[in-house]
Amino acid sequence: MRTTLTLDEDVAAKLKEAAQKSGLSFKETVNSTLRKGLNSPQPPGQLTPFKVRARALGGRPGVDFDNIGELLHRQDEPYGL
């Protein structure tokens, strides 16, 4: 099939370089490259959701990490936690 295709300059340069290295014609290189791209596995349509695993904060004696008010109050103290 004969068709006209407009290539970006960087793509055309890479195809010309690949053609020279392989010894194939430009047409053969374009067809080979397109076949590889079209036959490669497509990424899944939906990504796997990221899951956060909860961990214990370790704690400090006398500090309740579940009480945000206390933590904010301690933050204002000169020595923090």
Protein Blocks (a to p, Z undefined) as FASTA:
>chain_A
ZZdddddfklmmmmmmmmmmnopafklmmmmmmmmmmmpccddfbdcddddddddehiag
hiafklmklmmmmmmpmnlZZ
